Amino acid sequence: MIVVSTPINAPCADIDPTIALSYFELYAQSMGVGTVWCGLAYKLFKMFPELCEYIEIPEGYKVGYAMLFGPSEIEYKRATQPEPYKIISVRKNKKQTTFTDKIKRYFWNWIR
């Protein structure tokens, strides 16, 4: 289990642990290690502060979240592949627009 903690007075104390664990999750999965976000452990650390002392979280820090990791039984071969698509390029028309063309365009856009 990995438990992330942040200083209580940090500017982004609530979101920094989530970002750190997200990167840990991506890196672990790239190495074939499975991960699970563990809300139960997070709640236990909140309910029983003595657990924070047991895992030696420093004074003035709070638990951000907990993640379990280990060997994965699920293996993803590869992501789905989309159908081939055609890229269409739109080029600006070089035709000069007249004042009446602008009025027509304004009128049709206004009534839509």
N, CA, C and O atoms as a GROMACS GRO file, in nm:
protein
  448
    1MET      N    1   0.086  -0.117   0.000
    1MET     CA    2   0.000   0.000   0.000
    1MET      C    3   0.090   0.123   0.000
    1MET      O    4   0.193   0.127   0.066
    2ILE      N    5   0.048   0.222  -0.076
    2ILE     CA    6   0.116   0.351  -0.074
    2ILE      C    7   0.016   0.454  -0.022
    2ILE      O    8  -0.098   0.461  -0.069
    3VAL      N    9   0.060   0.533   0.076
    3VAL     CA   10  -0.024   0.636   0.136
    3VAL      C   11   0.044   0.770   0.109
    3VAL      O   12   0.160   0.789   0.145
    4VAL      N   13  -0.028   0.862   0.046
    4VAL     CA   14   0.027   0.993   0.014
    4VAL      C   15  -0.026   1.093   0.116
    4VAL      O   16  -0.145   1.096   0.147
    5SER      N   17   0.066   1.174   0.168
    5SER     CA   18   0.025   1.278   0.263
    5SER      C   19   0.081   1.412   0.218
    5SER      O   20   0.182   1.418   0.147
    6THR      N   21   0.015   1.519   0.259
    6THR     CA   22   0.057   1.654   0.223
    6THR      C   23   0.056   1.741   0.347
    6THR      O   24  -0.018   1.713   0.442
    7PRO      N   25   0.136   1.848   0.348
    7PRO     CA   26   0.129   1.942   0.459
    7PRO      C   27  -0.011   2.004   0.467
    7PRO      O   28  -0.074   2.030   0.364
    8ILE      N   29  -0.057   2.026   0.586
    8ILE     CA   30  -0.192   2.081   0.605
    8ILE      C   31  -0.205   2.219   0.542
    8ILE      O   32  -0.311   2.252   0.488
    9ASN      N   33  -0.099   2.300   0.546
    9ASN     CA   34  -0.107   2.436   0.493
    9ASN      C   35  -0.062   2.447   0.348
    9ASN      O   36  -0.039   2.558   0.300
   10ALA      N   37  -0.050   2.336   0.276
   10ALA     CA   38  -0.013   2.340   0.134
   10ALA      C   39  -0.125   2.404   0.053
   10ALA      O   40  -0.242   2.385   0.085
   11PRO      N   41  -0.092   2.480  -0.052
   11PRO     CA   42  -0.195   2.548  -0.129
   11PRO      C   43  -0.294   2.454  -0.198
   11PRO      O   44  -0.411   2.488  -0.213
   12CYS      N   45  -0.249   2.339  -0.239
   12CYS     CA   46  -0.336   2.243  -0.310
   12CYS      C   47  -0.334   2.109  -0.238
   12CYS      O   48  -0.316   2.005  -0.302
   13ALA      N   49  -0.352   2.110  -0.109
   13ALA     CA   50  -0.338   1.989  -0.027
   13ALA      C   51  -0.440   1.882  -0.062
   13ALA      O   52  -0.415   1.764  -0.038
   14ASP      N   53  -0.552   1.920  -0.118
   14ASP     CA   54  -0.655   1.820  -0.149
   14ASP      C   55  -0.634   1.753  -0.285
   14ASP      O   56  -0.669   1.636  -0.301
   15ILE      N   57  -0.578   1.823  -0.381
   15ILE     CA   58  -0.566   1.767  -0.515
   15ILE      C   59  -0.428   1.710  -0.546
   15ILE      O   60  -0.416   1.621  -0.630
   16ASP      N   61  -0.323   1.759  -0.480
   16ASP     CA   62  -0.188   1.709  -0.507
   16ASP      C   63  -0.172   1.559  -0.487
   16ASP      O   64  -0.108   1.494  -0.570
   17PRO      N   65  -0.228   1.499  -0.380
   17PRO     CA   66  -0.217   1.354  -0.366
   17PRO      C   67  -0.284   1.277  -0.480
   17PRO      O   68  -0.234   1.173  -0.523
   18THR      N   69  -0.395   1.328  -0.529
   18THR     CA   70  -0.465   1.263  -0.640
   18THR      C   71  -0.380   1.266  -0.765
   18THR      O   72  -0.372   1.167  -0.838
   19ILE      N   73  -0.315   1.379  -0.791
   19ILE     CA   74  -0.228   1.390  -0.908
   19ILE      C   75  -0.110   1.295  -0.893
   19ILE      O   76  -0.074   1.225  -0.988
   20ALA      N   77  -0.049   1.291  -0.776
   20ALA     CA   78   0.067   1.204  -0.754
   20ALA      C   79   0.029   1.057  -0.771
   20ALA      O   80   0.102   0.981  -0.835
   21LEU      N   81  -0.084   1.017  -0.716
   21LEU     CA   82  -0.126   0.877  -0.729
   21LEU      C   83  -0.168   0.843  -0.871
   21LEU      O   84  -0.153   0.728  -0.914
   22SER      N   85  -0.219   0.939  -0.944
   22SER     CA   86  -0.254   0.915  -1.084
   22SER      C   87  -0.130   0.884  -1.166
   22SER      O   88  -0.130   0.792  -1.248
   23TYR      N   89  -0.023   0.961  -1.143
   23TYR     CA   90   0.103   0.932  -1.211
   23TYR      C   91   0.160   0.799  -1.166
   23TYR      O   92   0.213   0.724  -1.248
   24PHE      N   93   0.151   0.769  -1.038
   24PHE     CA   94   0.199   0.639  -0.988
   24PHE      C   95   0.122   0.526  -1.055
   24PHE      O   96   0.180   0.424  -1.094
   25GLU      N   97  -0.008   0.543  -1.068
   25GLU     CA   98  -0.092   0.440  -1.131
   25GLU      C   99  -0.051   0.416  -1.276
   25GLU      O  100  -0.039   0.301  -1.319
   26LEU      N  101  -0.030   0.523  -1.352
   26LEU     CA  102   0.012   0.509  -1.491
   26LEU      C  103   0.148   0.440  -1.502
   26LEU      O  104   0.167   0.353  -1.587
   27TYR      N  105   0.242   0.480  -1.417
   27TYR     CA  106   0.375   0.421  -1.421
   27TYR      C  107   0.370   0.275  -1.381
   27TYR      O  108   0.435   0.191  -1.443
   28ALA      N  109   0.294   0.242  -1.276
   28ALA     CA  110   0.284   0.104  -1.231
   28ALA      C  111   0.223   0.016  -1.340
   28ALA      O  112   0.272  -0.094  -1.365
   29GLN      N  113   0.118   0.063  -1.404
   29GLN     CA  114   0.053  -0.017  -1.507
   29GLN      C  115   0.145  -0.036  -1.628
   29GLN      O  116   0.138  -0.139  -1.695
   30SER      N  117   0.230   0.062  -1.656
   30SER     CA  118   0.323   0.047  -1.767
   30SER      C  119   0.427  -0.060  -1.737
   30SER      O  120   0.489  -0.115  -1.829
   31MET      N  121   0.447  -0.091  -1.610
   31MET     CA  122   0.543  -0.194  -1.571
   31MET      C  123   0.474  -0.327  -1.536
   31MET      O  124   0.538  -0.419  -1.486
   32GLY      N  125   0.343  -0.336  -1.564
   32GLY     CA  126   0.269  -0.459  -1.539
   32GLY      C  127   0.223  -0.478  -1.396
   32GLY      O  128   0.188  -0.589  -1.356
   33VAL      N  129   0.223  -0.371  -1.318
   33VAL     CA  130   0.179  -0.377  -1.178
   33VAL      C  131   0.037  -0.322  -1.171
   33VAL      O  132   0.009  -0.214  -1.223
   34GLY      N  133  -0.053  -0.397  -1.107
   34GLY     CA  134  -0.192  -0.353  -1.093
   34GLY      C  135  -0.208  -0.257  -0.976
   34GLY      O  136  -0.133  -0.264  -0.879
   35THR      N  137  -0.306  -0.169  -0.984
   35THR     CA  138  -0.332  -0.072  -0.877
   35THR      C  139  -0.481  -0.067  -0.847
   35THR      O  140  -0.564  -0.098  -0.932
   36VAL      N  141  -0.513  -0.028  -0.724
   36VAL     CA  142  -0.652  -0.010  -0.680
   36VAL      C  143  -0.656   0.109  -0.586
   36VAL      O  144  -0.581   0.115  -0.489
   37TRP      N  145  -0.745   0.205  -0.615
   37TRP     CA  146  -0.767   0.317  -0.524
   37TRP      C  147  -0.842   0.262  -0.403
   37TRP      O  148  -0.946   0.199  -0.419
   38CYS      N  149  -0.792   0.285  -0.285
   38CYS     CA  150  -0.848   0.223  -0.165
   38CYS      C  151  -0.915   0.327  -0.075
   38CYS      O  152  -0.852   0.386   0.012
   39GLY      N  153  -1.044   0.347  -0.098
   39GLY     CA  154  -1.121   0.441  -0.017
   39GLY      C  155  -1.140   0.394   0.126
   39GLY      O  156  -1.149   0.476   0.217
   40LEU      N  157  -1.145   0.262   0.147
   40LEU     CA  158  -1.161   0.208   0.283
   40LEU      C  159  -1.041   0.245   0.369
   40LEU      O  160  -1.058   0.290   0.483
   41ALA      N  161  -0.920   0.229   0.317
   41ALA     CA  162  -0.800   0.265   0.393
   41ALA      C  163  -0.799   0.416   0.420
   41ALA      O  164  -0.763   0.459   0.530
   42TYR      N  165  -0.838   0.495   0.322
   42TYR     CA  166  -0.843   0.640   0.340
   42TYR      C  167  -0.937   0.677   0.454
   42TYR      O  168  -0.901   0.758   0.540
   43LYS      N  169  -1.055   0.618   0.456
   43LYS     CA  170  -1.152   0.648   0.562
   43LYS      C  171  -1.101   0.601   0.698
   43LYS      O  172  -1.123   0.668   0.800
   44LEU      N  173  -1.033   0.487   0.701
   44LEU     CA  174  -0.978   0.438   0.828
   44LEU      C  175  -0.872   0.532   0.883
   44LEU      O  176  -0.867   0.556   1.004
   45PHE      N  177  -0.788   0.587   0.796
   45PHE     CA  178  -0.688   0.684   0.841
   45PHE      C  179  -0.755   0.810   0.894
   45PHE      O  180  -0.705   0.871   0.988
   46LYS      N  181  -0.866   0.849   0.835
   46LYS     CA  182  -0.939   0.967   0.882
   46LYS      C  183  -1.007   0.939   1.018
   46LYS      O  184  -1.009   1.025   1.106
   47MET      N  185  -1.063   0.818   1.032
   47MET     CA  186  -1.137   0.785   1.154
   47MET      C  187  -1.046   0.753   1.273
   47MET      O  188  -1.080   0.782   1.387
   48PHE      N  189  -0.930   0.694   1.245
   48PHE     CA  190  -0.838   0.652   1.350
   48PHE      C  191  -0.702   0.718   1.330
   48PHE      O  192  -0.615   0.662   1.263
   49PRO      N  193  -0.682   0.837   1.388
   49PRO     CA  194  -0.556   0.909   1.369
   49PRO      C  195  -0.434   0.833   1.421
   49PRO      O  196  -0.322   0.859   1.377
   50GLU      N  197  -0.455   0.739   1.513
   50GLU     CA  198  -0.341   0.661   1.563
   50GLU      C  199  -0.278   0.575   1.453
   50GLU      O  200  -0.161   0.538   1.462
   51LEU      N  201  -0.356   0.542   1.350
   51LEU     CA  202  -0.299   0.470   1.236
   51LEU      C  203  -0.197   0.557   1.162
   51LEU      O  204  -0.098   0.505   1.111
   52CYS      N  205  -0.221   0.687   1.158
   52CYS     CA  206  -0.125   0.778   1.094
   52CYS      C  207   0.006   0.778   1.172
   52CYS      O  208   0.114   0.783   1.112
   53GLU      N  209  -0.002   0.771   1.302
   53GLU     CA  210   0.120   0.763   1.383
   53GLU      C  211   0.191   0.630   1.358
   53GLU      O  212   0.314   0.625   1.356
   54TYR      N  213   0.114   0.523   1.339
   54TYR     CA  214   0.172   0.391   1.318
   54TYR      C  215   0.253   0.385   1.188
   54TYR      O  216   0.358   0.320   1.183
   55ILE      N  217   0.205   0.452   1.083
   55ILE     CA  218   0.280   0.451   0.957
   55ILE      C  219   0.373   0.573   0.945
   55ILE      O  220   0.428   0.599   0.838
   56GLU      N  221   0.388   0.646   1.055
   56GLU     CA  222   0.485   0.756   1.069
   56GLU      C  223   0.461   0.872   0.974
   56GLU      O  224   0.554   0.922   0.910
   57ILE      N  225   0.336   0.916   0.966
   57ILE     CA  226   0.306   1.039   0.892
   57ILE      C  227   0.346   1.154   0.983
   57ILE      O  228   0.302   1.160   1.098
   58PRO      N  229   0.428   1.247   0.935
   58PRO     CA  230   0.479   1.355   1.020
   58PRO      C  231   0.368   1.444   1.076
   58PRO      O  232   0.258   1.452   1.021
   59GLU      N  233   0.400   1.510   1.184
   59GLU     CA  234   0.309   1.607   1.247
   59GLU      C  235   0.289   1.723   1.150
   59GLU      O  236   0.385   1.770   1.090
   60GLY      N  237   0.166   1.769   1.135
   60GLY     CA  238   0.136   1.878   1.043
   60GLY      C  239   0.103   1.833   0.902
   60GLY      O  240   0.085   1.916   0.813
   61TYR      N  241   0.095   1.702   0.881
   61TYR     CA  242   0.059   1.646   0.751
   61TYR      C  243  -0.074   1.575   0.763
   61TYR      O  244  -0.113   1.532   0.872
   62LYS      N  245  -0.144   1.563   0.650
   62LYS     CA  246  -0.270   1.489   0.650
   62LYS      C  247  -0.267   1.386   0.538
   62LYS      O  248  -0.199   1.404   0.437
   63VAL      N  249  -0.342   1.280   0.556
   63VAL     CA  250  -0.348   1.174   0.455
   63VAL      C  251  -0.426   1.225   0.335
   63VAL      O  252  -0.537   1.277   0.349
   64GLY      N  253  -0.367   1.210   0.217
   64GLY     CA  254  -0.433   1.252   0.094
   64GLY      C  255  -0.517   1.139   0.037
   64GLY      O  256  -0.635   1.159   0.005
   65TYR      N  257  -0.459   1.021   0.023
   65TYR     CA  258  -0.532   0.903  -0.024
   65TYR      C  259  -0.440   0.783  -0.013
   65TYR      O  260  -0.320   0.796   0.014
   66ALA      N  261  -0.496   0.665  -0.035
   66ALA     CA  262  -0.419   0.541  -0.029
   66ALA      C  263  -0.444   0.460  -0.155
   66ALA      O  264  -0.553   0.462  -0.211
   67MET      N  265  -0.342   0.388  -0.197
   67MET     CA  266  -0.353   0.303  -0.315
   67MET      C  267  -0.286   0.170  -0.286
   67MET      O  268  -0.176   0.164  -0.230
   68LEU      N  269  -0.352   0.063  -0.326
   68LEU     CA  270  -0.294  -0.070  -0.315
   68LEU      C  271  -0.234  -0.106  -0.450
   68LEU      O  272  -0.286  -0.065  -0.554
   69PHE      N  273  -0.126  -0.181  -0.449
   69PHE     CA  274  -0.065  -0.222  -0.575
   69PHE      C  275  -0.002  -0.360  -0.560
   69PHE      O  276   0.035  -0.401  -0.450
   70GLY      N  277   0.011  -0.428  -0.671
   70GLY     CA  278   0.069  -0.562  -0.670
   70GLY      C  279   0.056  -0.626  -0.807
   70GLY      O  280   0.018  -0.561  -0.904
   71PRO      N  281   0.087  -0.756  -0.814
   71PRO     CA  282   0.077  -0.824  -0.944
   71PRO      C  283  -0.066  -0.819  -0.997
   71PRO      O  284  -0.162  -0.834  -0.921
   72SER      N  285  -0.080  -0.799  -1.125
   72SER     CA  286  -0.212  -0.788  -1.186
   72SER      C  287  -0.252  -0.919  -1.252
   72SER      O  288  -0.169  -0.984  -1.316
   73GLU      N  289  -0.377  -0.957  -1.236
   73GLU     CA  290  -0.428  -1.076  -1.303
   73GLU      C  291  -0.492  -1.041  -1.436
   73GLU      O  292  -0.523  -1.131  -1.515
   74ILE      N  293  -0.513  -0.913  -1.462
   74ILE     CA  294  -0.575  -0.868  -1.586
   74ILE      C  295  -0.465  -0.820  -1.680
   74ILE      O  296  -0.379  -0.741  -1.641
   75GLU      N  297  -0.470  -0.867  -1.803
   75GLU     CA  298  -0.371  -0.824  -1.902
   75GLU      C  299  -0.444  -0.764  -2.020
   75GLU      O  300  -0.528  -0.828  -2.082
   76TYR      N  301  -0.411  -0.640  -2.051
   76TYR     CA  302  -0.471  -0.570  -2.165
   76TYR      C  303  -0.377  -0.586  -2.284
   76TYR      O  304  -0.263  -0.539  -2.281
   77LYS      N  305  -0.426  -0.651  -2.387
   77LYS     CA  306  -0.342  -0.675  -2.505
   77LYS      C  307  -0.314  -0.544  -2.579
   77LYS      O  308  -0.198  -0.512  -2.605
   78ARG      N  309  -0.418  -0.470  -2.611
   78ARG     CA  310  -0.403  -0.342  -2.678
   78ARG      C  311  -0.538  -0.273  -2.684
   78ARG      O  312  -0.643  -0.335  -2.668
   79ALA      N  313  -0.534  -0.145  -2.707
   79ALA     CA  314  -0.658  -0.068  -2.715
   79ALA      C  315  -0.727  -0.094  -2.849
   79ALA      O  316  -0.664  -0.143  -2.943
   80THR      N  317  -0.854  -0.063  -2.857
   80THR     CA  318  -0.927  -0.079  -2.982
   80THR      C  319  -0.873   0.019  -3.085
   80THR      O  320  -0.829   0.129  -3.051
   81GLN      N  321  -0.878  -0.021  -3.209
   81GLN     CA  322  -0.828   0.063  -3.318
   81GLN      C  323  -0.946   0.122  -3.394
   81GLN      O  324  -1.035   0.048  -3.436
   82PRO      N  325  -0.948   0.254  -3.413
   82PRO     CA  326  -1.059   0.315  -3.487
   82PRO      C  327  -1.050   0.283  -3.635
   82PRO      O  328  -0.945   0.245  -3.687
   83GLU      N  329  -1.162   0.300  -3.702
   83GLU     CA  330  -1.165   0.283  -3.847
   83GLU      C  331  -1.080   0.394  -3.912
   83GLU      O  332  -1.070   0.503  -3.856
   84PRO      N  333  -1.021   0.368  -4.027
   84PRO     CA  334  -0.945   0.474  -4.095
   84PRO      C  335  -1.038   0.591  -4.127
   84PRO      O  336  -1.155   0.572  -4.159
   85TYR      N  337  -0.986   0.709  -4.117
   85TYR     CA  338  -1.068   0.827  -4.143
   85TYR      C  339  -0.998   0.915  -4.247
   85TYR      O  340  -0.877   0.909  -4.267
   86LYS      N  341  -1.080   0.995  -4.312
   86LYS     CA  342  -1.030   1.083  -4.416
   86LYS      C  343  -1.018   1.223  -4.359
   86LYS      O  344  -1.111   1.272  -4.294
   87ILE      N  345  -0.906   1.287  -4.382
   87ILE     CA  346  -0.885   1.424  -4.337
   87ILE      C  347  -0.924   1.519  -4.450
   87ILE      O  348  -0.875   1.508  -4.563
   88ILE      N  349  -1.014   1.609  -4.419
   88ILE     CA  350  -1.060   1.705  -4.518
   88ILE      C  351  -1.009   1.843  -4.479
   88ILE      O  352  -1.027   1.887  -4.365
   89SER      N  353  -0.946   1.907  -4.570
   89SER     CA  354  -0.891   2.040  -4.544
   89SER      C  355  -0.986   2.144  -4.603
   89SER      O  356  -1.031   2.130  -4.717
   90VAL      N  357  -1.014   2.246  -4.527
   90VAL     CA  358  -1.102   2.353  -4.575
   90VAL      C  359  -1.015   2.475  -4.600
   90VAL      O  360  -0.945   2.523  -4.511
   91ARG      N  361  -1.021   2.522  -4.719
   91ARG     CA  362  -0.942   2.640  -4.756
   91ARG      C  363  -1.035   2.758  -4.774
   91ARG      O  364  -1.149   2.745  -4.818
   92LYS      N  365  -0.984   2.873  -4.740
   92LYS     CA  366  -1.064   2.994  -4.753
   92LYS      C  367  -1.085   3.026  -4.900
   92LYS      O  368  -0.993   3.022  -4.982
   93ASN      N  369  -1.209   3.058  -4.930
   93ASN     CA  370  -1.245   3.094  -5.067
   93ASN      C  371  -1.187   3.232  -5.098
   93ASN      O  372  -1.202   3.326  -5.019
   94LYS      N  373  -1.124   3.244  -5.212
   94LYS     CA  374  -1.061   3.371  -5.251
   94LYS      C  375  -1.160   3.468  -5.315
   94LYS      O  376  -1.123   3.581  -5.349
   95LYS      N  377  -1.287   3.426  -5.331
   95LYS     CA  378  -1.388   3.511  -5.394
   95LYS      C  379  -1.415   3.633  -5.306
   95LYS      O  380  -1.427   3.623  -5.184
   96GLN      N  381  -1.423   3.750  -5.373
   96GLN     CA  382  -1.452   3.873  -5.301
   96GLN      C  383  -1.600   3.875  -5.262
   96GLN      O  384  -1.687   3.851  -5.345
   97THR      N  385  -1.627   3.905  -5.136
   97THR     CA  386  -1.767   3.915  -5.092
   97THR      C  387  -1.813   4.058  -5.106
   97THR      O  388  -1.743   4.152  -5.070
   98THR      N  389  -1.933   4.072  -5.158
   98THR     CA  390  -1.990   4.206  -5.174
   98THR      C  391  -2.069   4.242  -5.050
   98THR      O  392  -2.092   4.160  -4.961
   99PHE      N  393  -2.111   4.367  -5.047
   99PHE     CA  394  -2.190   4.415  -4.934
   99PHE      C  395  -2.322   4.340  -4.925
   99PHE      O  396  -2.367   4.310  -4.814
  100THR      N  397  -2.384   4.311  -5.037
  100THR     CA  398  -2.511   4.237  -5.034
  100THR      C  399  -2.491   4.094  -4.985
  100THR      O  400  -2.579   4.039  -4.918
  101ASP      N  401  -2.375   4.030  -5.018
  101ASP     CA  402  -2.346   3.895  -4.966
  101ASP      C  403  -2.336   3.898  -4.814
  101ASP      O  404  -2.384   3.807  -4.746
  102LYS      N  405  -2.274   4.002  -4.760
  102LYS     CA  406  -2.261   4.014  -4.615
  102LYS      C  407  -2.397   4.033  -4.548
  102LYS      O  408  -2.423   3.976  -4.442
  103ILE      N  409  -2.482   4.112  -4.611
  103ILE     CA  410  -2.616   4.134  -4.556
  103ILE      C  411  -2.696   4.003  -4.559
  103ILE      O  412  -2.764   3.970  -4.462
  104LYS      N  413  -2.688   3.930  -4.670
  104LYS     CA  414  -2.758   3.801  -4.679
  104LYS      C  415  -2.709   3.705  -4.570
  104LYS      O  416  -2.790   3.640  -4.503
  105ARG      N  417  -2.577   3.698  -4.552
  105ARG     CA  418  -2.522   3.608  -4.451
  105ARG      C  419  -2.570   3.648  -4.310
  105ARG      O  420  -2.607   3.563  -4.230
  106TYR      N  421  -2.567   3.778  -4.282
  106TYR     CA  422  -2.613   3.827  -4.152
  106TYR      C  423  -2.761   3.793  -4.132
  106TYR      O  424  -2.800   3.748  -4.024
  107PHE      N  425  -2.842   3.814  -4.234
  107PHE     CA  426  -2.984   3.786  -4.225
  107PHE      C  427  -3.010   3.638  -4.198
  107PHE      O  428  -3.088   3.603  -4.109
  108TRP      N  429  -2.944   3.549  -4.274
  108TRP     CA  430  -2.968   3.405  -4.256
  108TRP      C  431  -2.916   3.355  -4.123
  108TRP      O  432  -2.976   3.266  -4.063
  109ASN      N  433  -2.807   3.410  -4.075
  109ASN     CA  434  -2.758   3.370  -3.943
  109ASN      C  435  -2.848   3.423  -3.831
  109ASN      O  436  -2.861   3.360  -3.726
  110TRP      N  437  -2.909   3.538  -3.854
  110TRP     CA  438  -2.995   3.596  -3.752
  110TRP      C  439  -3.125   3.519  -3.737
  110TRP      O  440  -3.173   3.502  -3.625
  111ILE      N  441  -3.184   3.470  -3.849
  111ILE     CA  442  -3.312   3.401  -3.839
  111ILE      C  443  -3.298   3.255  -3.796
  111ILE      O  444  -3.398   3.192  -3.762
  112ARG      N  445  -3.181   3.201  -3.796
  112ARG     CA  446  -3.162   3.062  -3.753
  112ARG      C  447  -3.173   3.055  -3.609
  112ARG      O  448  -3.160   2.947  -3.551
   0.00000   0.00000   0.00000
